[in-house]
């Protein structure tokens, strides 16, 4: 059994355009089994998404997540339940790893070797033990930019994930992760990653998604968001 989980998406609680409710509704429309709302340095998007899920009674799971900006770059933290606090921005990766493990969460090196992004690539090469998994496919970079991450993860036998890194709704679900256990509850997703029972998919950004993402980026930079 396999289910599909979107493990990397941003809402209005950080630098995304959609609300958490819009993300949850769209993910359900796409037929995804789970969606992780992974705003930067906060679980507030996840909390709001969980509330929306309860109100709307949709057939989908919302997985608590946070893309933490560590001292070395971005790390996805994916949890079986909503933590009572957020990790500190600028935290050192070993400290974040301890924080996550104490709460049953997993740490995933986000887009680790994509140039021009705040990534943990160089640190990951030297300290793979500080991460539970590697995001090996992120459509926001050119396709070849993902290859070093997959080669590294395979060489180390590390679990692999993929995620759209959606900042606009048209990006959502472009590269979901396959959870091989078929359990896409928050507990099942976190446990599946930790056990290596996940497989990445390798979707690309559609032209509509590229257009929407560029328009949103320009609007944010001009203060019109």
C-alpha positions as CSV (number, residue, x, y, z in Angstrom):
1,X,0.0,0.0,0.0
2,X,1.2,3.5,-0.8
3,X,-0.2,7.0,-0.1
4,X,1.0,10.4,-1.4
5,X,2.0,13.2,1.0
6,X,2.9,16.7,0.2
7,X,5.7,17.4,2.7
8,X,6.8,21.0,1.8
9,X,4.3,23.9,1.5
10,X,4.2,27.5,2.7
11,X,1.2,29.6,3.8
12,X,0.5,33.2,4.7
13,X,2.1,32.5,8.1
14,X,5.5,32.8,6.4
15,X,6.2,33.6,2.7
16,X,3.4,31.8,1.0
17,X,0.3,33.3,-0.7
18,X,-2.5,30.9,0.3
19,X,-4.1,30.5,3.7
20,X,-3.7,27.1,5.5
21,X,-7.3,26.5,4.8
22,X,-6.8,27.0,1.1
23,X,-3.8,24.6,1.1
24,X,-5.8,21.9,2.9
25,X,-8.8,22.2,0.5
26,X,-6.5,22.2,-2.6
27,X,-4.6,19.2,-1.3
28,X,-7.8,17.3,-0.8
29,X,-9.0,18.2,-4.3
30,X,-5.7,16.8,-5.7
31,X,-6.4,13.5,-4.0
32,X,-3.4,13.7,-1.7
33,X,-3.6,11.7,1.5
34,X,-1.6,14.2,3.6
35,X,-0.2,17.7,3.4
36,X,2.5,19.3,5.6
37,X,2.2,23.0,6.0
38,X,5.9,23.9,6.7
39,X,6.1,27.6,7.3
40,X,9.4,29.1,8.1
41,X,10.2,29.1,11.8
42,X,6.7,28.4,13.0
43,X,4.1,25.7,13.4
44,X,1.3,28.3,13.2
45,X,0.4,27.4,9.6
46,X,0.1,23.7,10.6
47,X,-2.0,24.6,13.7
48,X,-4.4,26.7,11.5
49,X,-4.5,23.9,8.9
50,X,-5.5,21.3,11.6
51,X,-8.3,23.6,12.7
52,X,-9.5,24.1,9.1
53,X,-9.4,20.3,8.6
54,X,-11.6,19.8,11.7
55,X,-14.1,22.5,10.6
56,X,-14.3,21.3,7.0
57,X,-14.3,17.5,7.8
58,X,-12.1,16.7,4.8
59,X,-10.6,13.3,4.0
60,X,-7.0,14.3,4.3
61,X,-4.3,14.5,7.0
62,X,-2.5,17.7,8.0
63,X,1.0,16.9,9.2
64,X,2.6,19.4,11.6
65,X,5.8,20.8,10.0
66,X,8.2,23.8,10.3
67,X,11.0,24.8,7.9
68,X,13.5,25.9,10.4
69,X,16.2,28.4,9.4
70,X,19.1,27.0,11.3
71,X,22.6,28.6,11.6
72,X,23.6,26.4,8.6
73,X,20.5,26.5,6.4
74,X,16.9,25.3,6.1
75,X,15.8,22.1,7.7
76,X,12.2,20.6,7.6
77,X,11.0,19.4,10.9
78,X,8.0,17.0,10.5
79,X,6.2,15.8,13.6
80,X,3.6,13.2,14.6
81,X,1.7,15.8,16.6
82,X,1.7,19.6,17.0
83,X,4.6,20.7,19.3
84,X,3.8,23.2,22.1
85,X,6.7,25.4,20.9
86,X,8.7,26.3,17.9
87,X,12.5,25.7,17.5
88,X,14.5,28.8,17.9
89,X,15.5,30.5,14.5
90,X,19.2,30.3,14.1
91,X,19.5,27.1,16.1
92,X,22.5,24.8,15.5
93,X,21.6,21.6,13.6
94,X,22.7,19.3,16.4
95,X,20.5,21.2,18.8
96,X,17.6,21.0,16.4
97,X,18.1,17.3,16.0
98,X,17.9,16.8,19.8
99,X,14.8,19.1,19.9
100,X,13.1,17.0,17.2
101,X,14.0,13.6,18.6
102,X,12.7,14.5,22.1
103,X,9.3,15.1,20.5
104,X,9.3,12.2,18.0
105,X,9.8,14.5,15.1
106,X,12.2,14.0,12.1
107,X,14.6,16.4,10.5
108,X,14.9,16.6,6.7
109,X,17.7,18.6,4.9
110,X,15.7,20.8,2.6
111,X,16.9,21.4,-1.0
112,X,20.4,20.8,0.4
113,X,22.6,21.4,-2.6
114,X,20.6,23.9,-4.7
115,X,22.8,27.0,-5.3
116,X,21.4,30.4,-4.3
117,X,19.2,28.9,-1.6
118,X,19.7,28.8,2.2
119,X,20.7,25.2,2.3
120,X,22.6,22.9,4.6
121,X,24.6,21.2,1.9
122,X,28.2,21.7,3.1
123,X,27.3,21.0,6.7
124,X,25.3,17.9,5.6
125,X,28.4,16.5,3.8
126,X,30.3,16.7,7.1
127,X,27.6,15.9,9.6
128,X,24.9,13.6,8.1
129,X,24.2,12.3,11.6
130,X,22.4,15.5,12.4
131,X,19.6,14.7,9.9
132,X,17.1,11.9,9.6
133,X,16.4,12.3,5.9
134,X,17.2,14.3,2.8
135,X,14.8,16.1,0.5
136,X,16.2,14.8,-2.8
137,X,13.7,16.4,-5.2
138,X,12.4,20.0,-5.0
139,X,10.9,21.4,-8.2
140,X,11.8,25.0,-7.4
141,X,15.3,24.3,-8.6
142,X,16.4,23.3,-12.1
143,X,16.1,19.5,-12.3
144,X,19.8,18.8,-12.4
145,X,20.2,20.7,-9.1
146,X,18.5,17.8,-7.3
147,X,20.9,15.2,-8.4
148,X,23.6,15.8,-5.8
149,X,21.1,15.4,-3.0
150,X,19.9,12.0,-4.3
151,X,23.4,10.8,-4.9
152,X,24.4,11.8,-1.4
153,X,21.4,10.2,0.2
154,X,21.9,6.9,-1.7
155,X,25.6,6.8,-0.8
156,X,24.7,7.2,2.9
157,X,21.6,5.0,2.9
158,X,19.6,7.9,4.2
159,X,15.8,8.1,3.8
160,X,14.6,10.3,0.9
161,X,11.7,12.7,0.5
162,X,10.4,15.1,-2.1
163,X,8.1,18.2,-1.9
164,X,6.8,21.0,-4.0
165,X,8.1,23.8,-1.7
166,X,4.8,25.4,-2.8
167,X,4.4,29.2,-2.2
168,X,1.3,29.4,-4.4
169,X,-1.6,26.9,-4.8
170,X,-0.7,26.0,-8.4
171,X,2.6,24.5,-7.1
172,X,1.0,22.2,-4.6
173,X,1.3,18.5,-5.1
174,X,3.9,18.7,-7.9
175,X,6.3,16.3,-6.1
176,X,4.6,14.4,-3.3
177,X,6.4,11.8,-1.3
178,X,5.2,8.2,-1.5
179,X,4.7,6.7,2.0
180,X,5.1,3.0,1.3
181,X,3.3,1.9,4.5
182,X,0.0,3.4,3.3
183,X,-0.3,5.3,6.6
184,X,-0.4,9.0,5.9
185,X,-1.4,10.0,9.4
186,X,1.1,12.4,11.0
187,X,2.4,9.5,13.0
188,X,2.6,7.3,9.9
189,X,4.4,10.0,7.8
190,X,7.0,10.8,10.5
191,X,7.6,7.1,11.2
192,X,7.7,6.2,7.6
193,X,10.4,8.8,7.0
194,X,12.5,7.6,9.9
195,X,12.3,4.0,8.8
196,X,13.2,4.8,5.2
197,X,9.7,3.7,4.0
198,X,9.3,6.7,1.7
199,X,10.1,7.3,-2.0
200,X,10.4,10.7,-3.7
201,X,8.6,11.6,-6.9
202,X,10.1,13.9,-9.5
203,X,7.5,16.3,-10.7
204,X,8.4,19.6,-12.4
205,X,6.8,23.0,-12.0
206,X,4.1,23.7,-14.6
207,X,4.2,26.9,-16.6
208,X,1.2,28.1,-14.7
209,X,3.0,27.5,-11.4
210,X,6.1,29.3,-12.6
211,X,4.0,32.3,-13.7
212,X,2.1,32.4,-10.4
213,X,5.2,31.9,-8.3
214,X,7.1,34.7,-10.1
215,X,4.1,37.0,-9.8
216,X,3.9,36.3,-6.0
217,X,7.6,36.8,-5.5
218,X,7.5,40.2,-7.3
219,X,4.4,41.3,-5.3
220,X,6.1,40.4,-2.0
221,X,9.3,42.3,-2.9
222,X,7.3,45.3,-3.9
223,X,5.3,45.2,-0.7
224,X,2.0,44.5,-2.5
225,X,1.3,41.1,-1.0
